[in-house]
Amino acid sequence: MSAQLFLADLERKPEVLHRLADSIAAGAFAWPVDPSPATVTMIGMGSSLYAAQVVARRLRAGGVIAVAESGSAEIAFPSAEHDLVVGISAGGTSIETNRLFAASAAGRRVALTNVAASAITSNATAVIEMLAEPELGGVACRSYVHTLVALLALEREMLGDESELAGTVRRAAAATQALLDGRDDWLQPTTDLLAGPDGTWTLAPLERQSSAMQSALMLREGPRRAAVGCETGDWSHVDVYLTKTLDYRALVFTGSRWDDQAVDWLTRRGSTFVAVGGELAGAARSVRYPGDDDPVVALLTETTVAELVAATLWARSADR
């Protein structure tokens, strides 16, 4: 793992996303969903599971029986001949995911991976490649976003959604490029605000909960800092208590119905927080980007803020 190479991976996000959009327009991410499966089970660990949880919820909202299972589960959601099971592993070597995926009885077992012919593909009836290209920094950053895009393609196929996914990916690429191009203005002050002595907390709407979880993971994985992710509404029930005793620093991905409730607690307790994708009263800073009013563009873009903060803190720690 390397801070310098991680940053290089992040800087290539827009380029690789534009290439992904071209591939989607040419027919990539064609899922075997004809006839429509009775149930959909997505299996993964870490970033893969975070992405799966978001899209499983979107599928359920559309009337599909869909679940996201941790690869470490002893027993997965039952599957049979007419069901679809998706095993998700960027490197294809997750032993937990591979074990549960191999045990599936589904007639359609699709491996979603960034490495062709990796171990997970040996138990698959079909393989879909993430097309995220090698991540030389050793951290799943592009592959996380490409996992989301691939699963959003599955959602569109199952729900008959004809909206153009390639266009959305291009908008996310442009938004990511804007964050990279404008980082001289926002990155250092945002990093200083979030790098508290007790850690960093990340909040996101339930529909984009993966953004909070992935962002906290990036802060733990690279710079090895304490960080915890939470859904914004639930935050007021499970995390708010720490604002009373710690130097609480939060990154808030805006757009939840419950933003005001969280902000009220954060402000009353004198906590420091940065808003991403919108304006929040009392925020020490707001980070905006083109298209941040589109929930899907936000889902594919906003973690770049935390990733760049993580890369900055990682580089600082490497210099000491």
C-alpha positions in Angstrom: 0.0 0.0 0.0 1.3 3.5 -0.9 -0.1 7.0 -0.2 1.5 8.3 -3.4 0.0 5.6 -5.5 -3.4 5.9 -3.8 -3.5 9.5 -4.7 -2.6 8.6 -8.3 -5.5 6.1 -8.3 -7.8 8.9 -7.2 -6.5 11.3 -9.8 -7.3 8.7 -12.5 -11.0 8.3 -11.4 -12.5 10.7 -14.0 -10.5 9.2 -16.9 -11.4 5.6 -16.0 -15.1 6.6 -15.4 -15.3 8.2 -18.8 -13.9 4.9 -20.3 -16.5 3.0 -18.2 -19.3 5.2 -19.6 -18.1 4.4 -23.2 -18.1 0.7 -22.3 -21.6 0.8 -20.9 -22.8 2.6 -24.1 -21.3 -0.3 -26.0 -23.1 -2.9 -24.0 -21.0 -3.6 -20.9 -22.7 -4.7 -17.7 -25.3 -6.9 -19.4 -26.7 -9.0 -16.6 -28.3 -12.4 -17.1 -31.8 -11.5 -15.8 -34.0 -12.9 -18.5 -36.2 -14.5 -17.3 -36.4 -12.2 -14.3 -35.0 -14.0 -11.2 -37.3 -14.6 -8.2 -34.8 -13.2 -5.8 -31.4 -11.4 -5.9 -28.7 -12.0 -3.3 -25.5 -9.9 -3.3 -22.6 -11.2 -1.3 -19.5 -9.1 -0.3 -17.3 -7.8 2.4 -16.2 -4.2 3.1 -16.7 -1.8 0.2 -18.4 -4.5 -1.8 -21.0 -5.0 0.9 -21.5 -1.3 1.4 -22.3 -0.9 -2.3 -24.6 -4.0 -2.3 -26.6 -2.7 0.6 -27.5 0.5 -1.2 -28.5 -1.2 -4.4 -30.4 -4.0 -2.6 -32.5 -1.3 -0.9 -33.1 0.4 -4.3 -34.3 -3.0 -5.8 -36.6 -3.6 -2.8 -38.1 -0.2 -3.3 -38.8 -1.2 -6.9 -40.6 -4.4 -5.7 -37.7 -6.9 -6.1 -36.9 -9.3 -3.3 -33.2 -8.4 -2.9 -30.8 -8.7 0.0 -27.1 -7.9 0.6 -25.3 -10.6 2.6 -22.0 -10.4 4.4 -19.6 -13.0 3.1 -18.9 -14.0 6.7 -22.6 -15.1 7.2 -22.9 -18.8 8.1 -26.1 -19.1 6.1 -27.1 -16.8 3.2 -30.6 -15.9 2.0 -32.0 -19.1 0.5 -31.6 -19.4 -3.3 -32.8 -21.8 -5.9 -32.7 -22.5 -9.6 -34.6 -19.3 -10.7 -32.7 -17.0 -8.4 -29.6 -14.7 -8.9 -26.7 -14.6 -6.6 -23.9 -12.0 -7.1 -20.5 -12.6 -5.6 -18.6 -9.3 -5.3 -14.9 -9.1 -4.9 -12.6 -6.5 -6.5 -9.6 -8.7 -6.3 -11.6 -11.9 -6.6 -9.8 -13.4 -3.5 -12.1 -12.6 -0.6 -12.2 -15.9 1.2 -15.4 -15.1 3.0 -17.3 -14.0 -0.1 -15.9 -16.9 -2.2 -17.0 -19.5 0.4 -20.6 -18.2 0.6 -20.8 -17.7 -3.1 -19.6 -21.2 -3.8 -22.3 -22.6 -1.4 -25.1 -20.9 -3.3 -27.7 -23.1 -5.0 -28.8 -20.4 -7.4 -29.2 -21.2 -11.1 -27.5 -17.9 -11.9 -24.3 -17.1 -10.0 -22.5 -14.0 -11.3 -19.1 -13.0 -10.2 -18.6 -9.2 -10.2 -14.8 -8.6 -10.0 -12.0 -6.4 -11.2 -9.7 -9.3 -11.9 -10.6 -11.6 -14.8 -10.1 -15.3 -14.0 -9.6 -14.7 -10.3 -10.7 -17.3 -7.7 -14.3 -16.1 -7.4 -14.9 -16.8 -11.1 -14.4 -20.5 -10.7 -17.8 -20.9 -9.0 -19.7 -18.5 -11.4 -22.0 -19.2 -14.3 -21.2 -15.7 -15.6 -18.6 -13.0 -14.9 -19.0 -9.3 -15.1 -15.8 -7.2 -14.9 -15.8 -3.9 -13.0 -13.5 -2.3 -15.5 -11.9 -0.2 -12.8 -8.3 -1.0 -14.0 -5.6 -2.0 -11.5 -5.5 0.1 -8.3 -1.8 0.4 -7.7 -2.2 2.0 -4.3 -3.7 -1.1 -2.9 -7.0 0.5 -1.8 -10.4 -0.2 -3.3 -11.4 3.3 -4.4 -12.2 3.2 -8.2 -13.4 -0.4 -7.8 -15.9 0.7 -5.2 -17.5 3.2 -7.5 -17.5 0.7 -10.4 -19.2 -1.8 -8.2 -22.0 0.7 -7.6 -22.3 1.4 -11.3 -22.4 -2.3 -12.2 -25.1 -2.9 -9.6 -27.1 0.1 -10.7 -27.0 -1.4 -14.2 -28.5 -4.6 -12.7 -31.2 -2.4 -11.0 -32.1 -0.7 -14.3 -32.3 -4.0 -16.1 -34.6 -5.6 -13.5 -36.9 -2.6 -13.1 -37.1 -1.7 -16.8 -35.5 1.7 -16.1 -34.6 3.2 -19.4 -32.7 6.2 -18.0 -29.2 6.4 -19.5 -26.6 5.1 -17.0 -23.7 6.0 -19.2 -24.7 9.7 -19.1 -24.9 9.6 -15.3 -21.5 8.0 -15.1 -20.1 10.8 -17.3 -21.7 13.4 -15.0 -20.1 11.7 -12.0 -16.7 11.8 -13.9 -17.1 15.5 -14.5 -18.1 16.1 -10.9 -15.1 14.1 -9.6 -12.8 16.1 -12.0 -14.2 19.3 -10.5 -13.3 18.2 -7.0 -9.8 17.3 -8.1 -9.3 20.6 -10.0 -10.6 22.7 -7.1 -8.8 20.9 -4.3 -6.3 23.8 -3.8 -9.3 25.7 -2.4 -11.0 23.1 -0.2 -8.7 20.2 0.6 -6.2 21.5 3.1 -8.7 23.4 5.2 -11.2 20.5 5.1 -8.5 18.1 6.2 -7.5 20.3 9.1 -11.1 20.6 10.2 -11.7 16.9 10.1 -8.4 15.7 11.6 -9.4 15.9 15.2 -7.5 14.3 18.1 -10.4 11.8 18.8 -11.1 10.8 15.2 -13.6 11.6 12.4 -17.2 10.6 12.0 -19.0 10.4 8.6 -22.8 10.8 8.1 -24.9 10.1 5.0 -28.5 9.6 4.1 -29.8 6.0 4.3 -30.1 5.9 0.5 -26.4 6.6 0.2 -25.2 5.0 3.5 -22.3 3.4 1.6 -20.8 6.9 1.3 -20.4 7.2 5.1 -19.1 3.7 5.5 -16.7 3.8 2.6 -15.4 7.3 3.7 -14.7 6.1 7.2 -13.0 3.0 5.8 -10.7 5.2 3.7 -9.6 7.1 6.8 -8.9 3.8 8.6 -7.2 2.0 5.8 -4.8 4.5 4.5 -3.8 7.0 7.3 -4.9 4.5 10.0 -7.0 7.0 11.8 -10.1 6.4 14.0 -13.2 6.9 11.9 -16.8 5.7 12.1 -19.6 5.9 9.5 -23.3 6.2 10.3 -26.6 6.8 8.6 -27.8 10.4 9.3 -31.2 9.5 10.9 -29.8 6.7 13.0 -26.9 9.0 14.1 -29.2 10.8 16.5 -29.9 7.5 18.2 -26.4 5.8 18.3 -23.6 8.3 17.8 -24.8 11.6 19.2 -23.7 10.7 22.7 -20.0 11.2 21.8 -20.5 14.8 20.9 -20.8 15.6 24.6 -17.4 14.1 25.6 -15.1 14.2 22.5 -13.6 16.7 20.2 -16.1 15.6 17.6 -15.3 16.2 13.9 -17.9 15.1 11.3 -18.1 14.9 7.6 -21.8 15.2 6.6 -23.0 14.1 3.2 -26.1 16.2 2.8 -29.5 15.2 1.5 -31.1 13.4 4.4 -34.6 14.3 5.7 -32.8 14.1 9.1 -29.9 16.6 8.4 -31.5 19.3 10.5 -31.9 17.0 13.5 -28.2 16.0 13.3 -27.1 19.6 12.8 -29.0 20.7 15.8 -27.1 18.3 18.0 -23.8 19.0 16.4 -24.3 22.8 16.8 -25.6 22.7 20.4 -22.6 20.5 21.4 -20.0 22.7 19.7 -18.9 20.0 17.3 -17.0 20.8 14.1 -18.5 19.6 10.9 -18.0 19.9 7.1 -20.9 19.6 4.7 -20.6 17.9 1.3 -23.0 18.4 -1.5 -25.1 21.1 0.1 -25.2 23.9 2.6 -25.8 23.2 6.3 -26.2 25.9 8.9 -23.3 26.0 11.3 -21.0 24.0 9.0 -17.3 25.1 9.3 -17.1 24.5 5.5 -19.1 23.3 2.6 -17.7 21.3 -0.3 -19.8 21.5 -3.5 -19.4 20.0 -7.0 -21.4 20.1 -10.2 -24.4 17.7 -10.1 -24.5 17.4 -6.3 -28.3 17.8 -6.4 -28.6 14.4 -8.3 -28.6 11.6 -5.7 -27.0 9.1 -8.1 -24.2 11.5 -9.1 -23.7 12.2 -5.4 -23.5 8.4 -4.7 -20.8 8.0 -7.3 -18.8 11.2 -6.5 -18.9 12.3 -2.9 -16.6 9.7 -1.4 -13.8 11.4 -3.4 -13.8 14.1 -0.7 -13.0 11.7 2.1 -10.6 9.8 -0.1 -8.6 12.9 -0.8 -8.6 13.8 2.9 -7.4 10.3 3.6 -4.6 10.6 1.0 -3.5 13.9 2.5 -3.4 12.6 6.1 -1.6 9.4 4.9 1.0 11.5 3.1 1.5 13.6 6.3 2.0 10.5 8.4 4.4 9.0 5.9 6.5 12.2 6.1 6.9 12.0 9.8 
